[in-house]
Amino acid sequence: MSSDFGFWKRGAGGPEEIFENLAEGDTGDLAVSSDVLRFREDLLTRWPDLVDVLEPSRFDLEEEPDHAGKYVLLTLSVRQLDYLSEILEMAKMNGLIGFSGVGGESI
């Protein structure tokens, strides 16, 4: 069992619409932001095990390197949900918008 969460800085459309677009690989409505890139780097520094559940993956970034600054999608396992409160605090500190795929609501 896992839970999906998405984070970004700015985009056209509502959070649910943007999240659904991200799930389908559509990033066209998102702006690149150094805040997203910083958030991504901080996540991987704090929890290296997130590398396997984080999108865009390092392989995705070979084709679309600017996506690292557009969004972060996390598919957290039950064990990794222990990180969630700190992840949300980090997102807030970076001024990011978040959406819970499981809850169907902004976070």
N, C-alpha and C positions, 0 to 999 in steps of 0.2 A: 504494500500500500504506500502511496506517495501523495504529495500535495504540490500543486504548481503555483508559482508566484512570479509575477512580472514587475519590472521596475524600469522607468524611463524618466527623462527630464521634461520634454515638451513634445506634443504631438497633436495632430488634427483629429478631432473626434473625442468621444467619451472614453473613459477608462476601459469599460467592458469591450467596446468595439476595437480599441487598440490592442487589448490583450488577445482577443480572438484573431485579429490580423497577424499578430506575432506568432500565434500557434500555427498559423498557416504559412509562416515564413515571409509575410508581407511587412516590410519595414519602411515603406515609402512615405508614410505620414509622420515619421519620427525625425527629430533634429538631433544632430551630433552634439554631445555635451561632454566637457572635461569632467563634470560631476559624475556622470555615468561611468566613465573610464576609471576615475578614482575609486568609486564604489566597487567596481569589479575587481580592481587590484587589491583593495582592502579585504574583500571577501576571501580571495585566494591566499592572501598572506595570513589571515586569521584562521581560516579553515581550508587547508590544502586539499582535503578530501572532497570539496565542492567542485573541483575541476571536472569530475565525471558527471555531474548533474547540472552544470551551468551551460547556458547558451548565450551568445554564440560560442561554440566550441573552438578550440584552437584550430581545428581543421576548417571550420566555417570561416574563420578570420583570414585564412590563407587566400580565399577568394574575395572576401569582402572585409578588408581590414577596418574600414570606418564603422562597421557594426559594433565594434567594442565600445564605442562612444554613444551608441544609440539606445541600447537596451541590455537588460540582464533578465533571463528567464531561469528560474531555479525549479527543479523537480526534487523536492526534499523527501527523503525516506522518513519513516516514523522516528528513527533515531536522530536524524538531522533536524527534526522539528524542534529539538532542544535549543537550536541556534536561533530560532525565529525571532525572539524578542530582541536580541542583539542585532540581527539583520535589519529589522524594522527601524531600530534606533539609528543604525548607520545610514539607511536610506533617508530617514528624516534629516539627519545632519547634512546630507548632500542635496537636500531639497528635491528628492525624487518622488514621483507618483508611483504608487504600488497598487497591484490588483491581485486578489486571491482567486484562482481558478476554481478551487473547491468551494469557497464561500460565496463566489459570484459577486464580490463586492470590493470596493476600494479599500486599501489598507494604509 
